[in-house]
Amino acid sequence: MTTPTLFTPLHLGSLQLDNRIVISPMCQYSAQDGSASSWHRTHLGNLSLSGAGMLLLEATAVEAIGRITPGCLGLYSDDNEGALGQVLEEVRAWSNIPIGVQLNHAGRKASCQVPWKGGMLLHPQEGGWVPAAPSAVAPHNGDPAPHALTHADMARIRSCFVSSAQRAKRLGLDAIQLHGAHGYLMHQFLSPISNQRDDLYGGSLENRLRYPLEIYDAVRQVWPDKPLGIRVSATDWVDGGWDLDQTVALAQALKGKGCDWIDVSTGGLSPQQKISPHPSFQVPFAQRVRKASGLTTGGVGLITSARQADDIIRSGQADMISIARAILWDPRWPWHAAEELGAQVTAAPQYWRSLPHGAHPVFRDEIPGQGQSNS
């Protein structure tokens, strides 16, 4: 059996990716009342021509109070759906890249200012709102406590995930990733730091898994035939918090439910986290989850070079690589990786002449409905 490489195909359920490079969801904070703007046409159009195997839309709120900032993308209204549909129509006119969406509820990390304006909590009188969370525990000392969710609130939010998934289905999106990482609502239910409930949704690991798994089940019911995955934080990097062993238990439960893939990141829940980032520092967490659960697994975390990414795939540490900041810095990262590794990627013929003289012929056609190639 041939050893997989960065540029071998990968199946996610019914979807085949041409290669194992996935563009991670990256918040742009440029929506208007949750609706995609002209910025999204530029941003997504650019990334759709990168040659990556799949493009995931930024964390997309399932209800207005689930937005991280007032500028965050949403998929909770007809206006949101219509605006995103227009953007997707323009992007798809020129690119066949599979496009998925990351559905999210920010929980207690909602109602913040955009990062370039400080990222601090916005109070209602400043245009913000009261965040909601598993328990009335603020993420930072001195912040007002979030609203502790009642069972009725939880049922509403679960229905919001379902409604957003149905909108994603109408838009023809290719995959859904649930955001269970980085301190947002699903992660808040998982971690004993943020989940201090004394009902069936708090306390034991089984109880803390319950609500995220209920959300997964509810979404899967309306999204049965296309890939459904999840992003997790494998550890809070805080003693007594969510950790790798608990992540493995979650992954095994999801494997039993037919989850198509898991993206393994870390951190984001507590300001007390102690992290020493270095290249590939999160990949060992992905490797452990992959081995213990058998789920198709994405590796993330300061993966910036082609050889580094290819080595991770060849060594079996992960099945695919999620690229974020590196592809914002270099939107043609997959082209350059393919040239370095002697592989090929899809590319629009308008760009074929950009190949440097003497370089490896990396381009394949990406125009929808055409099959010609310059290789």
Sequence and secondary structure as in RCSB ss.txt:
>XXXX:A:sequence
MTTPTLFTPLHLGSLQLDNRIVISPMCQYSAQDGSASSWHRTHLGNLSLSGAGMLLLEATAVEAIGRITPGCLGL
YSDDNEGALGQVLEEVRAWSNIPIGVQLNHAGRKASCQVPWKGGMLLHPQEGGWVPAAPSAVAPHNGDPAPHALT
HADMARIRSCFVSSAQRAKRLGLDAIQLHGAHGYLMHQFLSPISNQRDDLYGGSLENRLRYPLEIYDAVRQVWPD
KPLGIRVSATDWVDGGWDLDQTVALAQALKGKGCDWIDVSTGGLSPQQKISPHPSFQVPFAQRVRKASGLTTGGV
GLITSARQADDIIRSGQADMISIARAILWDPRWPWHAAEELGAQVTAAPQYWRSLPHGAHPVFRDEIPGQGQSNS
>XXXX:A:secstr
     TTS EEETTEEESSSEEE        BTTB  HHHHHHHHHHHTS  SEEEEEEEESSGGG SSTTS B 
SSHHHHHHHHHHHHHHHTT    EEEEEE  GGG SB  GGGT  B  GGGT    EESSS  SSTTS   EE  
HHHHHHHHHHHHHHHHHHHHTT SEEEEEE TTSHHHHHH TTT    STTSSSHHHHHHHHHHHHHHHHHH  S
S EEEEEES  SSTTS  HHHHHHHHHHHHHTT  EEEEE   S TT      TTTTHHHHHHHHHHH   EEE 
SS  SHHHHHHHHHTTS SEEEESHHHHH TTHHHHHHHHHT  EEE GGGGGGS TT    EEE STT      
